[in-house]
Amino acid sequence: INRGNEVILEADSHIITNECGGLCVVAGAIPRILPGEKGVMDLNKVEGLIRKQSFKTPSTGLICIENTHNKSSGSVLPMKYITDISALAHEHDVPVHMDGARIFNASVASSTPVKEIAAPVDSVTFCLSKGLCCPAGAMLLGRKAFIDEARRNKKMLGGIMRQTGILAAAGLIALDETVERLQDDHNNAKLLALKLAEINDIFIDINSVQSNMVYFKINVSESKCLNIIQYLKNNGVLVDYKGGGSVRMVTHKDISEQDINKAIRQIISAINTIHAM
Ligand SMILES: *Cc1c(COP(=O)(O)O)cnc(C)c1O
C-alpha cells in the first residue's frame, strides 16, 4: 500500500486493537473499519467502502482479514468467505492480506490445508510462537516483489536480527512437529468450555469455541470478579481478564487434560469462596 491509502478491516481485528495504531503511524494508512460477525465482514458493506482514486479521494490499498479471529473466540473464517472477499477485492484491483497469526489452528479446526486457506489471498503472516510453541518468530508470505519490499521496510524499521539460525531451527521444528498436536489444544479448549458451562454464574457460548480459545463471562460484580481472578492467580490458574466479567483462556502445548480439570476445580472453588466472603 501507499501512504494515504485506505485499508478495510474488521473492527475487532488485532491490527486495530493491538498494534498501537501502527497502521496509521508506520504505514501512513487510513483504517476503514467494519464490525463483523465472528470476524466476517458483510461483503456488500466491504464493496461499499472500496474507492477508486480521484483527485480528491484516498484510494483503497488493501483489505485485511484475520484467521482465526482472536476477539471472536478464535473462530475460523469460512473458506467461502476467504474466496469471495478475495474475488471481490481483486475485481477492484485491491490486494488482500490475511493476518493468519493462527492460520494453523484454522487449518486443523477446519481440516483444510494451510495452502488452500492461503491460496486466494495475496499475502499472509503467521506466528511461529503461540500454538506452534516457538520461543519467538513469525513469517510473512507473499510474491517475490512484495517480500523484497517488506525486507527493505523491515531493515528501515530496525527489524533485522543476526545469527537467527537458532530461531529458524526452532521454527522448522515447530512446522514439522507441532502442527498436528494443535488438535489436542482444540480438544482441551472444548473440554474446558463444556465444564465451564456447567458452573453457576458462568455464561459461555459453547459453539463459539472452534479452536484453542475460550471466552466466557462471569456474571458477578466487577469487584467479585477481580477477587476471583486474584484467587485463581494465587492458586496457579492464570487467565486473561478483559474487565466487565469477560475472561479469555487459551490452551497450548503445556496444558494437559488434567490441567483443565485442575483449572475447573479452582474456578469452582474461587467462585464459592468469593460468594462466601
Ligand atoms: C499475535 C498476533 C499477531 C502478531 O503479534 P506480534 O506481537 O507482532 O507477534 C498478529 N495478529 C494476531 C491476530 C495475533 O494474535
The ligand as an ORCA input file, in Angstrom:
! r2SCAN-3c Opt
* xyz 0 1
  C      -0.071    -12.351     17.877
  C      -0.843    -11.800     16.763
  C      -0.224    -11.038     15.790
  C       1.250    -10.709     15.815
  O       1.581    -10.103     17.006
  P       3.142     -9.895     17.364
  O       3.075     -9.368     18.752
  O       3.631     -8.920     16.386
  O       3.773    -11.223     17.245
  C      -0.983    -10.582     14.748
  N      -2.291    -10.868     14.669
  C      -2.927    -11.611     15.571
  C      -4.369    -11.928     15.406
  C      -2.225    -12.093     16.662
  O      -2.854    -12.830     17.584
*
